[in-house]
Amino acid sequence: MEIVPFNPLYASAFRDLNLKWIEEFFAVEPLDTYLLENCEASIIDKGGYIFFAKKENDIVGCCALLPAGPTTFELGKMAVDPNYRGHKIGQKLLSHVLDFSKKKSLRRLILYSNTKLNDALHIYKKFGFVEVPIEENLEYTRSNIKMQLTL
């Protein structure tokens, strides 16, 4: 398995992998639809990054980094194909993102999640993310926890 950067050929995999987990646990919200249907324009063209976990010719995982300030990025849209869960793909993606963020001299990563996603929260904590106060009136109604990692 390798971690590869954004390629427009993988845009549909980014959308499909994320829709699977969102629909499994929550409802798809308008911002989800916008980001997932227009990932190049809404993430890449705005200074963000998308990474993919590729196993042979299959995209089995993905995640994005979205600008949230000069040296702060938001980790979002992390997803792993249900058929590949339990293979530490999320951890490999996260490890890659942390190395990438340090090389880019980022100072902080933030993320928004939901306490219902125990496996994801466990991985974030394992990598050093800590819970911080969450703002009110967020764009996603499902977000009930905010975490950050100082690099």
Backbone as JSON Lines, residues from 0, in Angstrom:
{"i":0,"aa":"M","n":[0.84,-1.18,0.0],"ca":[0.0,0.0,0.0],"c":[0.88,1.23,0.0]}
{"i":1,"aa":"E","n":[0.44,2.25,-0.73],"ca":[1.17,3.52,-0.77],"c":[0.2,4.68,-0.57]}
{"i":2,"aa":"I","n":[0.73,5.79,-0.08],"ca":[-0.06,7.0,0.07],"c":[0.32,7.91,-1.09]}
{"i":3,"aa":"V","n":[-0.69,8.35,-1.83],"ca":[-0.45,9.18,-3.01],"c":[-1.22,10.49,-2.89]}
{"i":4,"aa":"P","n":[-0.71,11.55,-3.52],"ca":[-1.41,12.84,-3.47],"c":[-2.6,12.87,-4.41]}
{"i":5,"aa":"F","n":[-3.33,13.96,-4.35],"ca":[-4.53,14.13,-5.16],"c":[-4.24,13.93,-6.64]}
{"i":6,"aa":"N","n":[-5.16,13.26,-7.28],"ca":[-5.18,13.09,-8.72],"c":[-6.65,13.16,-9.1]}
{"i":7,"aa":"P","n":[-7.01,13.98,-10.09],"ca":[-8.43,14.1,-10.47],"c":[-9.08,12.75,-10.78]}
{"i":8,"aa":"L","n":[-8.29,11.77,-11.18],"ca":[-8.85,10.44,-11.47],"c":[-9.45,9.8,-10.23]}
{"i":9,"aa":"Y","n":[-9.01,10.24,-9.04],"ca":[-9.47,9.64,-7.79],"c":[-10.59,10.44,-7.11]}
{"i":10,"aa":"A","n":[-11.05,11.5,-7.75],"ca":[-12.08,12.35,-7.14],"c":[-13.34,11.56,-6.81]}
{"i":11,"aa":"S","n":[-13.75,10.66,-7.68],"ca":[-14.96,9.88,-7.4],"c":[-14.75,8.93,-6.23]}
{"i":12,"aa":"A","n":[-13.53,8.41,-6.06],"ca":[-13.24,7.54,-4.91],"c":[-13.31,8.36,-3.62]}
{"i":13,"aa":"F","n":[-12.83,9.6,-3.65],"ca":[-12.9,10.49,-2.49],"c":[-14.36,10.68,-2.08]}
{"i":14,"aa":"R","n":[-15.2,10.96,-3.06],"ca":[-16.63,11.15,-2.81],"c":[-17.26,9.87,-2.26]}
{"i":15,"aa":"D","n":[-17.04,8.76,-2.95],"ca":[-17.71,7.51,-2.6],"c":[-17.29,6.98,-1.23]}
{"i":16,"aa":"L","n":[-15.99,7.04,-0.93],"ca":[-15.52,6.55,0.37],"c":[-16.13,7.37,1.51]}
{"i":17,"aa":"N","n":[-16.2,8.67,1.33],"ca":[-16.76,9.53,2.38],"c":[-18.26,9.37,2.51]}
{"i":18,"aa":"L","n":[-18.95,9.24,1.4],"ca":[-20.4,9.04,1.48],"c":[-20.73,7.75,2.24]}
{"i":19,"aa":"K","n":[-19.92,6.72,2.07],"ca":[-20.18,5.45,2.76],"c":[-20.22,5.64,4.27]}
{"i":20,"aa":"W","n":[-19.18,6.29,4.84],"ca":[-19.17,6.4,6.31],"c":[-20.18,7.44,6.8]}
{"i":21,"aa":"I","n":[-20.35,8.52,6.05],"ca":[-21.31,9.53,6.49],"c":[-22.72,8.94,6.52]}
{"i":22,"aa":"E","n":[-23.08,8.24,5.45],"ca":[-24.42,7.65,5.4],"c":[-24.59,6.52,6.41]}
{"i":23,"aa":"E","n":[-23.5,5.85,6.76],"ca":[-23.56,4.77,7.75],"c":[-23.9,5.29,9.15]}
{"i":24,"aa":"F","n":[-23.35,6.46,9.5],"ca":[-23.5,6.98,10.85],"c":[-24.38,8.22,10.97]}
{"i":25,"aa":"F","n":[-24.5,9.0,9.91],"ca":[-25.16,10.31,9.98],"c":[-25.98,10.54,8.72]}
{"i":26,"aa":"A","n":[-26.32,11.79,8.5],"ca":[-26.97,12.21,7.26],"c":[-25.99,13.09,6.49]}
{"i":27,"aa":"V","n":[-26.03,13.01,5.19],"ca":[-25.19,13.86,4.35],"c":[-25.71,15.28,4.44]}
{"i":28,"aa":"E","n":[-24.82,16.22,4.73],"ca":[-25.19,17.62,4.89],"c":[-24.79,18.41,3.65]}
{"i":29,"aa":"P","n":[-25.34,19.61,3.46],"ca":[-25.02,20.39,2.26],"c":[-23.52,20.62,2.05]}
{"i":30,"aa":"L","n":[-22.78,20.89,3.12],"ca":[-21.34,21.11,2.97],"c":[-20.64,19.83,2.52]}
{"i":31,"aa":"D","n":[-21.1,18.68,2.99],"ca":[-20.54,17.41,2.51],"c":[-20.7,17.32,0.99]}
{"i":32,"aa":"T","n":[-21.9,17.55,0.54],"ca":[-22.19,17.44,-0.89],"c":[-21.3,18.36,-1.7]}
{"i":33,"aa":"Y","n":[-21.17,19.6,-1.24],"ca":[-20.33,20.57,-1.96],"c":[-18.88,20.1,-2.01]}
{"i":34,"aa":"L","n":[-18.31,19.75,-0.86],"ca":[-16.9,19.34,-0.82],"c":[-16.65,18.06,-1.61]}
{"i":35,"aa":"L","n":[-17.55,17.12,-1.49],"ca":[-17.33,15.82,-2.13],"c":[-17.57,15.85,-3.63]}
{"i":36,"aa":"E","n":[-18.49,16.67,-4.07],"ca":[-18.77,16.76,-5.5],"c":[-17.8,17.69,-6.23]}
{"i":37,"aa":"N","n":[-17.12,18.53,-5.47],"ca":[-16.21,19.53,-6.06],"c":[-14.88,19.56,-5.31]}
{"i":38,"aa":"C","n":[-14.32,18.39,-5.04],"ca":[-13.16,18.35,-4.15],"c":[-11.95,19.12,-4.69]}
{"i":39,"aa":"E","n":[-11.75,19.12,-5.99],"ca":[-10.61,19.85,-6.52],"c":[-10.8,21.35,-6.32]}
{"i":40,"aa":"A","n":[-11.96,21.87,-6.67],"ca":[-12.23,23.3,-6.53],"c":[-12.35,23.72,-5.08]}
{"i":41,"aa":"S","n":[-12.98,22.88,-4.24],"ca":[-13.27,23.29,-2.86],"c":[-12.14,23.0,-1.88]}
{"i":42,"aa":"I","n":[-11.2,22.14,-2.25],"ca":[-10.1,21.82,-1.34],"c":[-8.74,22.14,-1.98]}
{"i":43,"aa":"I","n":[-8.42,21.5,-3.08],"ca":[-7.11,21.66,-3.72],"c":[-6.88,23.1,-4.18]}
{"i":44,"aa":"D","n":[-7.83,23.65,-4.91],"ca":[-7.67,25.0,-5.45],"c":[-7.67,26.08,-4.37]}
{"i":45,"aa":"K","n":[-8.08,25.72,-3.16],"ca":[-8.09,26.68,-2.06],"c":[-6.89,26.48,-1.12]}
{"i":46,"aa":"G","n":[-5.87,25.76,-1.62],"ca":[-4.65,25.58,-0.83],"c":[-4.64,24.35,0.04]}
{"i":47,"aa":"G","n":[-5.61,23.47,-0.12],"ca":[-5.67,22.25,0.67],"c":[-5.03,21.08,-0.04]}
{"i":48,"aa":"Y","n":[-5.11,19.94,0.61],"ca":[-4.48,18.73,0.09],"c":[-5.42,17.55,0.3]}
{"i":49,"aa":"I","n":[-5.33,16.59,-0.59],"ca":[-6.06,15.33,-0.43],"c":[-5.05,14.21,-0.67]}
{"i":50,"aa":"F","n":[-5.1,13.22,0.2],"ca":[-4.22,12.07,0.09],"c":[-5.06,10.81,-0.02]}
{"i":51,"aa":"F","n":[-4.52,9.84,-0.73],"ca":[-5.21,8.57,-0.94],"c":[-4.33,7.41,-0.53]}
{"i":52,"aa":"A","n":[-4.94,6.41,0.07],"ca":[-4.27,5.14,0.33],"c":[-4.61,4.25,-0.86]}
{"i":53,"aa":"K","n":[-3.56,3.81,-1.54],"ca":[-3.74,3.03,-2.77],"c":[-3.13,1.64,-2.56]}
{"i":54,"aa":"K","n":[-3.93,0.63,-2.79],"ca":[-3.47,-0.75,-2.69],"c":[-3.63,-1.37,-4.07]}
{"i":55,"aa":"E","n":[-2.5,-1.66,-4.7],"ca":[-2.48,-2.07,-6.1],"c":[-3.17,-0.98,-6.91]}
{"i":56,"aa":"N","n":[-4.27,-1.28,-7.56],"ca":[-4.95,-0.25,-8.36],"c":[-6.2,0.29,-7.69]}
{"i":57,"aa":"D","n":[-6.42,-0.08,-6.43],"ca":[-7.63,0.33,-5.73],"c":[-7.34,1.44,-4.73]}
{"i":58,"aa":"I","n":[-8.23,2.43,-4.68],"ca":[-8.17,3.46,-3.64],"c":[-8.96,2.92,-2.46]}
{"i":59,"aa":"V","n":[-8.28,2.74,-1.33],"ca":[-8.9,2.1,-0.16],"c":[-9.06,3.06,1.02]}
{"i":60,"aa":"G","n":[-8.57,4.28,0.88],"ca":[-8.71,5.26,1.95],"c":[-8.36,6.64,1.44]}
{"i":61,"aa":"C","n":[-8.75,7.65,2.22],"ca":[-8.45,9.03,1.83],"c":[-8.57,9.95,3.04]}
{"i":62,"aa":"C","n":[-8.01,11.13,2.89],"ca":[-8.21,12.19,3.88],"c":[-7.81,13.51,3.25]}
{"i":63,"aa":"A","n":[-8.24,14.59,3.86],"ca":[-7.96,15.92,3.34],"c":[-7.4,16.82,4.43]}
{"i":64,"aa":"L","n":[-6.64,17.8,4.0],"ca":[-6.19,18.88,4.86],"c":[-6.74,20.16,4.26]}
{"i":65,"aa":"L","n":[-7.52,20.89,5.05],"ca":[-8.13,22.13,4.57],"c":[-7.54,23.31,5.33]}
{"i":66,"aa":"P","n":[-7.16,24.39,4.63],"ca":[-6.59,25.54,5.32],"c":[-7.56,26.12,6.35]}
{"i":67,"aa":"A","n":[-7.03,26.39,7.55],"ca":[-7.83,26.99,8.62],"c":[-7.1,28.18,9.24]}
{"i":68,"aa":"G","n":[-6.03,28.62,8.61],"ca":[-5.21,29.71,9.1],"c":[-3.84,29.59,8.46]}
{"i":69,"aa":"P","n":[-2.97,30.56,8.69],"ca":[-1.66,30.54,8.03],"c":[-0.83,29.27,8.31]}
{"i":70,"aa":"T","n":[-0.87,28.79,9.53],"ca":[-0.09,27.6,9.87],"c":[-0.96,26.53,10.54]}
{"i":71,"aa":"T","n":[-2.26,26.64,10.33],"ca":[-3.21,25.67,10.88],"c":[-4.04,25.09,9.74]}
{"i":72,"aa":"F","n":[-4.16,23.77,9.75],"ca":[-5.01,23.09,8.77],"c":[-5.97,22.18,9.5]}
{"i":73,"aa":"E","n":[-7.12,21.97,8.88],"ca":[-8.12,21.07,9.43],"c":[-8.02,19.71,8.74]}
{"i":74,"aa":"L","n":[-7.91,18.67,9.53],"ca":[-7.95,17.31,9.02],"c":[-9.41,16.94,8.84]}
{"i":75,"aa":"G","n":[-9.77,16.5,7.66],"ca":[-11.16,16.17,7.43],"c":[-11.33,15.13,6.34]}
{"i":76,"aa":"K","n":[-12.54,14.66,6.23],"ca":[-12.92,13.71,5.18],"c":[-12.0,12.49,5.14]}
{"i":77,"aa":"M","n":[-11.68,12.0,6.35],"ca":[-10.88,10.78,6.43],"c":[-11.82,9.59,6.33]}
{"i":78,"aa":"A","n":[-11.53,8.68,5.41],"ca":[-12.39,7.52,5.2],"c":[-11.56,6.32,4.76]}
{"i":79,"aa":"V","n":[-12.01,5.14,5.17],"ca":[-11.38,3.89,4.76],"c":[-12.48,2.98,4.24]}
{"i":80,"aa":"D","n":[-12.21,2.34,3.12],"ca":[-13.15,1.38,2.54],"c":[-13.51,0.35,3.61]}
{"i":81,"aa":"P","n":[-14.8,0.11,3.83],"ca":[-15.21,-0.86,4.85],"c":[-14.56,-2.24,4.7]}
{"i":82,"aa":"N","n":[-14.24,-2.63,3.49],"ca":[-13.59,-3.92,3.26],"c":[-12.14,-3.96,3.72]}
{"i":83,"aa":"Y","n":[-11.58,-2.78,4.0],"ca":[-10.17,-2.7,4.41],"c":[-10.0,-2.17,5.83]}
{"i":84,"aa":"R","n":[-11.09,-2.0,6.54],"ca":[-10.98,-1.54,7.93],"c":[-10.28,-2.61,8.76]}
{"i":85,"aa":"G","n":[-9.51,-2.18,9.74],"ca":[-8.76,-3.12,10.57],"c":[-7.37,-3.41,10.02]}
{"i":86,"aa":"H","n":[-6.99,-2.75,8.93],"ca":[-5.67,-2.96,8.32],"c":[-4.74,-1.78,8.59]}
{"i":87,"aa":"K","n":[-5.12,-0.92,9.54],"ca":[-4.33,0.25,9.94],"c":[-4.14,1.28,8.82]}
{"i":88,"aa":"I","n":[-5.05,1.3,7.87],"ca":[-4.95,2.26,6.78],"c":[-5.15,3.67,7.28]}
{"i":89,"aa":"G","n":[-6.11,3.88,8.17],"ca":[-6.32,5.2,8.76],"c":[-5.08,5.7,9.48]}
{"i":90,"aa":"Q","n":[-4.42,4.81,10.2],"ca":[-3.19,5.19,10.91],"c":[-2.07,5.54,9.93]}
{"i":91,"aa":"K","n":[-1.98,4.8,8.83],"ca":[-0.95,5.1,7.82],"c":[-1.23,6.43,7.16]}
{"i":92,"aa":"L","n":[-2.49,6.71,6.87],"ca":[-2.84,8.01,6.3],"c":[-2.51,9.14,7.28]}
{"i":93,"aa":"L","n":[-2.88,8.96,8.53],"ca":[-2.63,9.98,9.53],"c":[-1.14,10.2,9.74]}
{"i":94,"aa":"S","n":[-0.37,9.15,9.77],"ca":[1.08,9.27,9.91],"c":[1.67,10.06,8.73]}
{"i":95,"aa":"H","n":[1.19,9.77,7.54],"ca":[1.65,10.5,6.36],"c":[1.29,11.99,6.47]}
{"i":96,"aa":"V","n":[0.07,12.27,6.89],"ca":[-0.38,13.66,7.02],"c":[0.48,14.4,8.05]}
{"i":97,"aa":"L","n":[0.81,13.75,9.14],"ca":[1.64,14.41,10.16],"c":[3.03,14.71,9.61]}
{"i":98,"aa":"D","n":[3.64,13.75,8.93],"ca":[4.96,13.99,8.33],"c":[4.89,15.12,7.3]}
{"i":99,"aa":"F","n":[3.88,15.09,6.46],"ca":[3.68,16.12,5.45],"c":[3.51,17.49,6.12]}
{"i":100,"aa":"S","n":[2.7,17.56,7.16],"ca":[2.43,18.82,7.86],"c":[3.68,19.39,8.48]}
{"i":101,"aa":"K","n":[4.51,18.54,9.04],"ca":[5.78,19.01,9.63],"c":[6.71,19.55,8.55]}
{"i":102,"aa":"K","n":[6.78,18.88,7.41],"ca":[7.63,19.35,6.3],"c":[7.14,20.69,5.78]}
{"i":103,"aa":"K","n":[5.84,20.93,5.85],"ca":[5.26,22.2,5.41],"c":[5.33,23.28,6.5]}
{"i":104,"aa":"S","n":[5.93,22.93,7.64],"ca":[6.07,23.84,8.79],"c":[4.74,24.3,9.35]}
{"i":105,"aa":"L","n":[3.75,23.44,9.28],"ca":[2.48,23.76,9.93],"c":[2.68,23.66,11.43]}
{"i":106,"aa":"R","n":[1.92,24.44,12.17],"ca":[2.07,24.45,13.63],"c":[0.96,23.68,14.35]}
{"i":107,"aa":"R","n":[-0.19,23.55,13.66],"ca":[-1.33,22.94,14.35],"c":[-2.27,22.3,13.35]}
{"i":108,"aa":"L","n":[-2.79,21.15,13.76],"ca":[-3.87,20.5,13.03],"c":[-5.08,20.47,13.94]}
{"i":109,"aa":"I","n":[-6.24,20.72,13.37],"ca":[-7.48,20.62,14.12],"c":[-8.39,19.63,13.38]}
{"i":110,"aa":"L","n":[-9.37,19.14,14.08],"ca":[-10.37,18.29,13.44],"c":[-11.66,18.38,14.23]}
{"i":111,"aa":"Y","n":[-12.73,18.12,13.53],"ca":[-14.06,18.06,14.14],"c":[-14.57,16.65,13.9]}
{"i":112,"aa":"S","n":[-15.18,16.08,14.92],"ca":[-15.67,14.72,14.8],"c":[-16.93,14.56,15.62]}
{"i":113,"aa":"N","n":[-17.26,13.31,15.91],"ca":[-18.42,12.99,16.72],"c":[-18.03,11.88,17.68]}
{"i":114,"aa":"T","n":[-18.48,11.99,18.91],"ca":[-18.12,11.0,19.93],"c":[-18.66,9.61,19.62]}
{"i":115,"aa":"K","n":[-19.53,9.5,18.66],"ca":[-20.06,8.22,18.2],"c":[-19.0,7.41,17.43]}
{"i":116,"aa":"L","n":[-17.98,8.1,16.92],"ca":[-16.95,7.47,16.09],"c":[-15.76,7.05,16.95]}
{"i":117,"aa":"N","n":[-15.99,6.04,17.78],"ca":[-14.98,5.6,18.75],"c":[-13.66,5.21,18.12]}
{"i":118,"aa":"D","n":[-13.69,4.46,17.02],"ca":[-12.45,4.01,16.39],"c":[-11.62,5.2,15.91]}
{"i":119,"aa":"A","n":[-12.28,6.16,15.28],"ca":[-11.56,7.33,14.78],"c":[-10.97,8.13,15.94]}
{"i":120,"aa":"L","n":[-11.74,8.36,16.98],"ca":[-11.25,9.13,18.13],"c":[-10.07,8.42,18.79]}
{"i":121,"aa":"H","n":[-10.11,7.11,18.85],"ca":[-9.0,6.34,19.42],"c":[-7.71,6.58,18.63]}
{"i":122,"aa":"I","n":[-7.82,6.57,17.31],"ca":[-6.64,6.81,16.47],"c":[-6.12,8.23,16.67]}
{"i":123,"aa":"Y","n":[-7.03,9.21,16.69],"ca":[-6.59,10.59,16.86],"c":[-5.85,10.75,18.19]}
{"i":124,"aa":"K","n":[-6.4,10.2,19.25],"ca":[-5.74,10.29,20.56],"c":[-4.4,9.59,20.55]}
{"i":125,"aa":"K","n":[-4.32,8.45,19.89],"ca":[-3.07,7.69,19.79],"c":[-1.98,8.54,19.14]}
{"i":126,"aa":"F","n":[-2.36,9.4,18.22],"ca":[-1.39,10.25,17.52],"c":[-1.17,11.6,18.21]}
{"i":127,"aa":"G","n":[-1.79,11.79,19.38],"ca":[-1.51,12.99,20.17],"c":[-2.54,14.1,20.1]}
{"i":128,"aa":"F","n":[-3.61,13.91,19.37],"ca":[-4.66,14.93,19.36],"c":[-5.33,14.98,20.72]}
{"i":129,"aa":"V","n":[-5.66,16.17,21.16],"ca":[-6.35,16.35,22.43],"c":[-7.63,17.15,22.2]}
{"i":130,"aa":"E","n":[-8.6,16.89,23.04],"ca":[-9.87,17.6,22.93],"c":[-9.7,19.04,23.37]}
{"i":131,"aa":"V","n":[-10.32,19.95,22.63],"ca":[-10.32,21.38,22.96],"c":[-11.76,21.87,22.86]}
{"i":132,"aa":"P","n":[-12.05,23.03,23.45],"ca":[-13.43,23.53,23.37],"c":[-13.89,23.71,21.92]}
{"i":133,"aa":"I","n":[-15.12,23.34,21.7],"ca":[-15.7,23.43,20.35],"c":[-16.53,24.7,20.23]}
{"i":134,"aa":"E","n":[-16.49,25.31,19.07],"ca":[-17.26,26.52,18.83],"c":[-18.74,26.17,18.71]}
{"i":135,"aa":"E","n":[-19.57,27.19,18.8],"ca":[-21.01,27.01,18.58],"c":[-21.34,27.29,17.12]}
{"i":136,"aa":"N","n":[-22.49,26.81,16.69],"ca":[-23.0,27.07,15.34],"c":[-22.04,26.64,14.23]}
{"i":137,"aa":"L","n":[-21.56,25.42,14.34],"ca":[-20.66,24.89,13.32],"c":[-21.41,24.56,12.04]}
{"i":138,"aa":"E","n":[-20.67,24.46,10.95],"ca":[-21.3,24.15,9.66],"c":[-21.88,22.74,9.62]}
{"i":139,"aa":"Y","n":[-21.26,21.81,10.37],"ca":[-21.77,20.44,10.42],"c":[-22.54,20.23,11.71]}
{"i":140,"aa":"T","n":[-23.77,19.79,11.61],"ca":[-24.56,19.54,12.82],"c":[-24.07,18.31,13.57]}
{"i":141,"aa":"R","n":[-23.38,17.38,12.9],"ca":[-22.93,16.15,13.55],"c":[-21.69,16.35,14.42]}
{"i":142,"aa":"S","n":[-20.98,17.45,14.25],"ca":[-19.76,17.69,15.02],"c":[-20.1,18.0,16.47]}
{"i":143,"aa":"N","n":[-19.57,17.18,17.38],"ca":[-19.77,17.45,18.8],"c":[-18.46,17.36,19.59]}
{"i":144,"aa":"I","n":[-17.33,17.27,18.86],"ca":[-16.03,17.26,19.52],"c":[-15.01,17.89,18.56]}
{"i":145,"aa":"K","n":[-14.14,18.69,19.15],"ca":[-13.04,19.3,18.41],"c":[-11.75,18.83,19.05]}
{"i":146,"aa":"M","n":[-10.77,18.51,18.21],"ca":[-9.48,18.07,18.71],"c":[-8.39,18.83,17.98]}
{"i":147,"aa":"Q","n":[-7.23,18.93,18.62],"ca":[-6.12,19.59,17.95],"c":[-4.81,18.9,18.33]}
{"i":148,"aa":"L","n":[-3.85,19.11,17.45],"ca":[-2.5,18.59,17.66],"c":[-1.54,19.72,17.35]}
{"i":149,"aa":"T","n":[-0.71,20.07,18.32],"ca":[0.34,21.06,18.09],"c":[1.56,20.32,17.56]}
{"i":150,"aa":"L","n":[2.06,20.78,16.43],"ca":[3.19,20.1,15.79],"c":[4.52,20.68,16.23]}
